[in-house]
Amino acid sequence: MKVFIAGATGVLGRRLIRQLTVRGHSVVGQVRSARSESIVQALGGNPRHADLFDAESLAKASGRLRHP
Ligand SMILES: NC(=O)c1ccc[n+]([C@@H]2O[C@H](COP(=O)([O-])OP(=O)(O)OC[C@H]3O[C@@H](n4cnc5c(N)ncnc54)[C@H](OP(=O)(O)O)[C@@H]3O)[C@@H](O)[C@H]2O)c1
């Protein structure tokens, strides 16, 4: 399953990335900084930059799920 996680570096997001990737799911984690990008990668996810208050950036980051 392909999963998009907003807030991927938060308390919930970090745990979700780990739990989903160890079960073989493909996880895209929304991030806002280079530091967060490294965190998502280290947990096994694929980081994509977006801001939740910027609809265009969010659509672009999540939309790529359908067109890998
Ligand atoms: N933890 C709980 O037990 C719990 C329980 C019930 C509900 N919730 C709700 O679930 C949500 C996540 O909780 P959490 O504990 O994981 O929160 P958290 O640890 O504070 O993490 C927040 C996450 O959201 C990201 N974020 C914040 N503003 C953003 C924006 N404008 N655009 C993009 N990303 C943004 C942060 O990214 P950066 O790293 O870039 O700042 C971070 O990854 C919250 O709404 C919280 O109220 C949490």
The ligand as a Tripos MOL2 file, in Angstrom:
@<TRIPOS>MOLECULE
LIG
   48    52     1     0     0
SMALL
NO_CHARGES

@<TRIPOS>ATOM
      1 N1          0.3250   12.8680   19.8240 N.am      1 LIG1
      2 C1         -0.8960   12.5340   20.2460 C.2       1 LIG1
      3 O1         -1.0750   11.7680   21.2040 O.2       1 LIG1
      4 C2         -2.1300   13.0720   19.5300 C.ar      1 LIG1
      5 C3         -3.3790   12.6330   19.9580 C.ar      1 LIG1
      6 C4         -4.5230   13.0840   19.2990 C.ar      1 LIG1
      7 C5         -4.4110   13.9860   18.2580 C.ar      1 LIG1
      8 N2         -3.1720   14.4210   17.8700 N.ar      1 LIG1
      9 C6         -3.1000   15.3620   16.7510 C.3       1 LIG1
     10 O2         -2.3920   14.7420   15.6520 O.3       1 LIG1
     11 C7         -1.6070   15.7210   14.9800 C.3       1 LIG1
     12 C8         -0.1420   15.2790   15.0050 C.3       1 LIG1
     13 O3          0.2600   15.1130   16.3580 O.3       1 LIG1
     14 P1          1.7980   14.9350   16.7710 P.3       1 LIG1
     15 O4          1.8100   14.6670   18.2380 O.co2     1 LIG1
     16 O5          2.4650   13.9520   15.8500 O.co2     1 LIG1
     17 O6          2.3260   16.4440   16.5030 O.3       1 LIG1
     18 P2          3.8290   17.0200   16.5130 P.3       1 LIG1
     19 O7          4.7540   16.0640   17.1760 O.co2     1 LIG1
     20 O8          3.7290   18.4190   17.0240 O.co2     1 LIG1
     21 O9          4.2300   17.0690   14.9730 O.3       1 LIG1
     22 C9          3.6260   17.9760   14.0990 C.3       1 LIG1
     23 C10         4.0560   17.6390   12.6880 C.3       1 LIG1
     24 O10         3.3430   18.4780   11.7850 O.3       1 LIG1
     25 C11         4.2710   19.1710   10.9740 C.3       1 LIG1
     26 N3          3.7180   20.5000   10.6680 N.ar      1 LIG1
     27 C12         3.2990   21.4600   11.5230 C.ar      1 LIG1
     28 N4          2.8490   22.5190   10.8550 N.ar      1 LIG1
     29 C13         2.9750   22.2200    9.5320 C.ar      1 LIG1
     30 C14         2.6790   22.9310    8.3240 C.ar      1 LIG1
     31 N5          2.1400   24.1570    8.3140 N.pl3     1 LIG1
     32 N6          2.9520   22.3250    7.1380 N.ar      1 LIG1
     33 C15         3.4860   21.0940    7.1150 C.ar      1 LIG1
     34 N7          3.7840   20.3650    8.2200 N.ar      1 LIG1
     35 C16         3.5240   20.9360    9.4150 C.ar      1 LIG1
     36 C17         5.5610   19.2420   11.7540 C.3       1 LIG1
     37 O11         6.6180   19.3880   10.8530 O.3       1 LIG1
     38 P3          8.0010   20.1380   11.2070 P.3       1 LIG1
     39 O12         8.9100   19.0560   11.7230 O.co2     1 LIG1
     40 O13         8.4420   20.6960    9.9060 O.co2     1 LIG1
     41 O14         7.6860   21.1940   12.2230 O.co2     1 LIG1
     42 C18         5.5420   17.8620   12.4270 C.3       1 LIG1
     43 O15         5.9920   16.8660   11.5430 O.3       1 LIG1
     44 C19        -1.8540   17.0590   15.6950 C.3       1 LIG1
     45 O16        -2.8730   17.7620   15.0100 O.3       1 LIG1
     46 C20        -2.3290   16.6320   17.0680 C.3       1 LIG1
     47 O17        -3.1600   17.6230   17.6540 O.3       1 LIG1
     48 C21        -2.0490   13.9750   18.4810 C.ar      1 LIG1
@<TRIPOS>BOND
     1     1     2 1
     2     2     3 2
     3     2     4 1
     4     4     5 ar
     5     4    48 ar
     6     5     6 ar
     7     6     7 ar
     8     7     8 ar
     9     8     9 1
    10     8    48 ar
    11     9    10 1
    12     9    46 1
    13    10    11 1
    14    11    12 1
    15    11    44 1
    16    12    13 1
    17    13    14 1
    18    14    15 2
    19    14    16 1
    20    14    17 1
    21    17    18 1
    22    18    19 2
    23    18    20 1
    24    18    21 1
    25    21    22 1
    26    22    23 1
    27    23    24 1
    28    23    42 1
    29    24    25 1
    30    25    26 1
    31    25    36 1
    32    26    27 ar
    33    26    35 ar
    34    27    28 ar
    35    28    29 ar
    36    29    30 ar
    37    29    35 ar
    38    30    31 1
    39    30    32 ar
    40    32    33 ar
    41    33    34 ar
    42    34    35 ar
    43    36    37 1
    44    36    42 1
    45    37    38 1
    46    38    39 2
    47    38    40 1
    48    38    41 1
    49    42    43 1
    50    44    45 1
    51    44    46 1
    52    46    47 1
@<TRIPOS>SUBSTRUCTURE
     1 LIG1         1 GROUP 0 **** ****
